[in-house]
Structure formats: C-alpha cells, structure tokens
C-alpha cells in the first residue's frame, strides 16, 4: 500500500543547531515536506531544504501549529515535531505504516544525551485528567512490531493521519504550549480513534530545550489547562470527583518534593502557589470548556462508560514493557 505524502511541521522561536538537526533528520528519513513555522518574527536565517512560514508576531505554540496546519493539504499526513527533537533512521516509515489505520501515533522518545534512556513512551492518564510520561528514565526497550495503546501521545513528536486530522480539526489554540497534546488525544479517544505508541519508531528529544523543564509559570499553565481539558473531554463521573483525585495527586507530589524529587521539587517553593492560581484560573475558564464539550458531544463515539474503560486501561501502562 502506498503511503500518503507526509508534511512535518516544526514550530520554532529560536532556530539554531537543534532546528537544523531536526530538518536534516526528517528529510533523510523520507518526509516529502518540512515546514518550519517561525513563531517569532525576529528569527534569522532558517535551514535550507525546508519551507518557511513566518508569522507576523510572537505566537504561542498551539496557535503556531494551527497556522501550519492551515498550509497542509487534506491528503497529507502530518508529524508535529518540536525543534528540539529529531527522528532516528526508520522512524518516519514506521509511523507512516502504523497510520494506515487513522489515528494519533508517536515514536519511542529517547533522551538526547547518549544515555539510551527513555524520555517517554507516551503518556499515562490520571483520574483528574492530568498525565505523566510513561517509562521516563528506564532503559530503552528497543523496537518491536505493532502498536501499544496509550492514554495520550507526546506533542514532541505527534503523527496525525490525514483522516484523523479531518475529524479532529485544529489544536485548541488557547492552550498555548501545555496540554494541547493531551486535549487532542482525549478528543481522539472520544471519537474512537486509536492513540498509540509505535515501538518500531524512535526519536531523540532534548527535554525542556524549548520551554524549560519546570518552573512556577509552567506549573500554572499546566494546572490551568489540565482543568479545562478535563472539563471538555473527561467522563462526567471523573469530572465531578476531580477535586478528590487532584488532592491525592498534590499529596503525592508534595511527599516527593520533600525528598527532593519530582515536579514539585523542580518547580521550587513557588510551585504550590502557582498550581493553586492555575486551578483558580481554570475554574474561571470552565464555561468555555463546557461549551466546547457540548459542541463535541454530537460526534462522540465513546460514551461515558466506554471512555471510563479507555482511561482505566491506561492506568497501569506506565511500566509496560514494549
């Protein structure tokens, strides 16, 4: 079966050697098009061999991606790729083969430090709508055939089949740089589309090079967007009990922070206050999220019970050996 043409979209605000590496790796691995989305008009020269879409003003990540998606043909598959990520040889053919079944797919993402350790194998879902990288820090399990269902796919290297993109539409632009991939995956799950890891595909990712590893600002955005995404797509039973699951998650993060571990420790002493402020802003934004939920509901394939099963099936996948 002949694969559809592939367009790789790479948003960037800085350019530089990591972007050049990403472009070269995609072209070497068979991408028909690479489109760089210059989300900051002050960026200088961009790598040769790629098309460029220069936006007139500094543009948040999700909106920049949407500007790029508007330039993609309806018959083209899309790979959303961070400028700090690069596919390894054979990655794109493996993703394209998997995408013959329309859905969302990601490769094994490995730390870009020569360690051979996993950055993530997709994301695990929690009951309050938050997510956590699967397999982080574990040895790379290596390539394997087939697809592994996951709760959400990482936006660092997210392959979207053309037919899935036609049903999902653009990213939720107002989410900015955090949670837009989670929202896309939950909306895909509601539509009955597969969201999966492709173990035969692998890419390097320099985690945090684009947006930083952690900090109060990131915590604020993550918590605000987590609540909005949950209100849009979670089963109603989980949405109503979300405060209980969030308290449980915060307690776990706090215990880890006291040991000097995890996101709480990385975010510093202001992280807790930032999380609470993000929750407050998320609550204020609930009417918009609920309006989007009402609009989405007409197309849902997975109802409340089926979506609950989907989420519970992801809970024990963080330690799955591929």
JOCORBEL-V704024 format. One record per backbone hydrogen bond with DSSP energy under -0.5 kcal/mol. NH is the residue of the N-H (numbers start at 0). CO is the residue of the C=O. If there is no record, write none. Layout:
nh & co
NH & CO
NH & CO
//
This chain:
nh & co
6 & 76
7 & 32
8 & 6
8 & 78
9 & 7
9 & 34
10 & 8
11 & 36
19 & 15
20 & 16
21 & 17
22 & 18
23 & 19
24 & 20
25 & 21
26 & 22
27 & 23
28 & 24
29 & 26
30 & 25
31 & 5
32 & 5
34 & 7
35 & 33
35 & 50
36 & 9
36 & 34
37 & 35
37 & 52
38 & 11
38 & 36
42 & 39
49 & 46
50 & 33
52 & 35
53 & 51
54 & 37
54 & 52
58 & 38
61 & 175
63 & 59
64 & 60
65 & 61
66 & 62
67 & 63
68 & 64
69 & 65
70 & 67
71 & 68
75 & 72
76 & 4
77 & 159
78 & 6
79 & 77
79 & 157
80 & 8
80 & 78
81 & 155
82 & 10
84 & 81
85 & 203
87 & 201
90 & 87
93 & 89
94 & 90
95 & 91
96 & 92
97 & 93
98 & 94
99 & 96
100 & 97
101 & 99
103 & 193
104 & 158
105 & 195
107 & 197
107 & 200
108 & 119
109 & 107
109 & 202
110 & 116
111 & 204
112 & 110
113 & 110
117 & 137
118 & 108
119 & 108
120 & 121
120 & 133
122 & 151
123 & 131
125 & 129
128 & 125
131 & 123
133 & 121
134 & 317
136 & 117
137 & 134
139 & 115
147 & 196
148 & 146
149 & 194
150 & 122
151 & 122
156 & 153
157 & 79
158 & 104
158 & 156
159 & 77
159 & 157
160 & 102
160 & 158
164 & 160
165 & 161
166 & 162
167 & 163
168 & 164
172 & 170
174 & 171
175 & 172
177 & 174
182 & 178
183 & 179
184 & 180
185 & 181
186 & 182
187 & 183
188 & 184
189 & 185
190 & 186
191 & 188
192 & 187
193 & 101
195 & 103
196 & 147
197 & 105
198 & 196
200 & 197
202 & 107
203 & 85
204 & 109
205 & 83
206 & 204
208 & 205
211 & 207
218 & 214
219 & 215
220 & 216
221 & 217
222 & 218
223 & 219
224 & 220
225 & 221
226 & 222
227 & 223
228 & 224
229 & 225
230 & 226
231 & 227
232 & 228
233 & 229
238 & 234
239 & 235
240 & 236
241 & 237
241 & 238
243 & 240
244 & 240
245 & 241
246 & 242
247 & 243
248 & 244
249 & 245
250 & 246
251 & 247
252 & 248
253 & 249
254 & 250
255 & 251
256 & 252
257 & 253
258 & 254
258 & 255
259 & 256
260 & 255
264 & 260
265 & 261
266 & 262
267 & 263
267 & 264
270 & 267
273 & 269
274 & 270
275 & 271
276 & 272
277 & 273
278 & 274
279 & 275
280 & 276
281 & 277
282 & 278
283 & 279
284 & 280
285 & 282
287 & 284
288 & 284
289 & 285
290 & 286
291 & 287
292 & 288
293 & 289
294 & 290
295 & 291
296 & 292
297 & 293
297 & 294
298 & 295
299 & 296
300 & 189
301 & 189
302 & 300
306 & 302
307 & 303
308 & 304
309 & 305
310 & 306
311 & 307
312 & 308
313 & 309
313 & 310
314 & 310
314 & 311
316 & 313
319 & 316
321 & 319
//
